[in-house]
Amino acid sequence: MGKDVIVACDFSTAAETFSFLDHFSGRKPFLKIGMELFYAEGPDIVRKIKARGHRVFLDLKLHDIPNTVKKAMSVLSGLDVDIVNLHAAGTCAMMRAALEGLTRPDGSRPLLIAVTQLTSTDQIALEEDLWIDRPMPDVVMHYAENAAKSGLDGVVCSPLEAATVHRVCGPSFLTVTPGIRFADAVKDDQKRIMTPADAKLAGSDYIVVGRPITAAPDPAAAYARCLQEFL
Ligand code: C5P
């Protein structure tokens, strides 16, 4: 899989999702399905979207004991998703178990990427809630290295971190980057943002774009603009 734009389907029902997808007449964007839609509609939403020809990043951020994550990943692999993720905080043992669970009998598997630290966690929460007494950029990079040495394919990170992740973990280690906004658009609740064109320059492999496409008056045109700037 090469560089691409992943559209975040942050909807709560299948009906809303499919009426959104109807805007793309013929085009099949790579889609991200998150917890809200998955928990509302169940695994069937993934099967239906795959049956329509989309690639799917299933963003469920697993984090549990290794054996439980291994078994859950085996179920997700059976859904034929293209990318899944977990929390690197679950330890290297959990990440290795996840890879085992994902690997199908023929040796194929979805790509597996890690969340390092959530962007909603700041330095204060890191120290006071999690008792991690290190600077956030060091923690993020340490977790990314743990993911790489456990055999994962990449991390979710800010486009601002993509170049450092590639330097530390290697050029083929994937950086999947949300926080994307057009130069002339509102930021919504995102704080550290980049345009698709700047994310390309920063070396992002995949950009994850939600509201700039889902809330656009013409979602297909907004998607085309992302592709044109990013690819
Ligand atoms: O609408 P917007 O483009 O901000 O959506 C970005 C998507 O990426 C959302 O699904 C959001 O949950 C997700 N995400 C994020 N920041 C992270 C991790 C995931 O914005 N650090």
Residues whose N, C-alpha, C, O or C-beta is under 5 A from the ligand:
A	BS01	C5P	A8 D10 T119 P178 G179 I180 Q190 V208 V209 G210 R211 P212
